[in-house]
Amino acid sequence: MGLGRDYSDPEFERIYGECLSEYCKNAFYKGVYRESSLSFGEGDELFFDFCSFSSKALKKNLEGCKGVIVFAATAGINIDRLLLKYKALSELKLMTADCIASSGIECFCDKLDSVISEGRETKPRFSLGYGDTELKYQRELLSYLDAERSLGITLNGSMMMTPKKSVTAFIGVK
């Protein structure tokens, strides 16, 4: 939240504790992953089992890889409900809970990444929306993972996921 390690305010610490406690009661982490073939085309073209697209940034990330693992993870719909509750109650609680939730799903993704990568030489995970990697491929990726059925992740017209604290990513396998 940009407060620094030495920041101390008893009222904020109380609010943070409340938000953290509520988050822990409501977060329900789930993830799914699947391996895909990977091949490189002309220019920035990439070919996977589930689709093909063009991305200079992802192609650079996957350089030297023979395959790719795609995954989706979520903290669950209850976190969306909690954030809506805080939106009606307090902007500070909303901001605090949102930061906790973002950190929580990233920690879960780190853990999922380490489980997926165990015993393999892999590249750092890379998500749609980074660099020139467009979100429009989100539908194909989530369909390939059957993420709506297994995780409850859906997309709106702007390709944003619900639950909001959800992540999709590629992990290159050398």
JODATA-V348139 format. One record per run of one state. SS is the DSSP state (@ for helix, = for strand, . for the rest). FROM is the first residue (numbers start at 1). TO is the last residue. Records with the same first field share a line. If there is no record, write none. Layout:
BEGIN
SS=FROM-TO + FROM-TO
END
This chain:
BEGIN
.=1-9 + 27-29 + 41-44 + 49-51 + 55-55 + 62-66 + 75-76 + 90-90 + 118-121 + 123-125 + 127-134 + 146-146 + 152-153 + 156-160 + 163-165 + 174-174
@=10-26 + 56-61 + 77-89 + 91-117 + 135-145 + 147-151
==30-40 + 45-48 + 52-54 + 67-74 + 122-122 + 126-126 + 154-155 + 161-162 + 166-173
END
